[in-house]
Structure formats: structure tokens, C-alpha cells
Amino acid sequence: MKLLPNDDVKSITVEEVKKIHPVGEVIWGASSRGRASRARKELGWEPAGESIDNSMTELLEKEVKSLDTTPGHAAVAAGDA
């Protein structure tokens, strides 16, 4: 699935970020990765659901469809797309 026409990255200034989100300059780019190591060790917890890596394509396809940015299968089959 190719959602973007190219791999170009556009940078924006802090002032532009503030216009988009009130605290964007604080949270944008503040990537965080959490691990449940304490829950595993202390509580014996293990994840039960499907990995997000495995379902990412499906999630993206649903999001694209909900935004109505690409024609669905029925439209393509009907020749409307």
C-alpha cells in the first residue's frame, strides 16, 4: 500500500507546530517506548492480543477508507474509480 507519493520529509518550525497543537512543541518528537517488564516479572503478565506490527497494514487500510481518500473495491470493480 503506497499512501504517500514520495519519501520526502517536510520540516516545520516550533511556531507552526504551536498553531497545529497547543503543546505540540513539547510532545512532537518526544518518542517513547514502554515495556511491561515489571508487570511480567512481578505479576506474570503476558500480552494476549495481536501485535501492532502484525495489524498495522489492516489498521492503515481502515483509516484510509474512513477518510475516503482511496476508492474501495466495489468502486474499482464498478469502474467508478
Contacts in CASP RR format, 6 or more apart in sequence:
PFRMAT RR
TARGET T0000
AUTHOR 0000-0000-0000
METHOD contacts of the structure
MODEL  1
MKLLPNDDVKSITVEEVKKIHPVGEVIWGASSRGRASRARKELGWEPAGE
SIDNSMTELLEKEVKSLDTTPGHAAVAAGDA
1 57 0 8 1.000
1 60 0 8 1.000
1 61 0 8 1.000
1 64 0 8 1.000
3 60 0 8 1.000
3 64 0 8 1.000
14 25 0 8 1.000
17 24 0 8 1.000
17 25 0 8 1.000
17 28 0 8 1.000
18 24 0 8 1.000
18 25 0 8 1.000
21 27 0 8 1.000
21 28 0 8 1.000
36 45 0 8 1.000
36 47 0 8 1.000
39 45 0 8 1.000
40 46 0 8 1.000
52 59 0 8 1.000
64 70 0 8 1.000
65 72 0 8 1.000
71 80 0 8 1.000
71 81 0 8 1.000
72 81 0 8 1.000
75 81 0 8 1.000
END
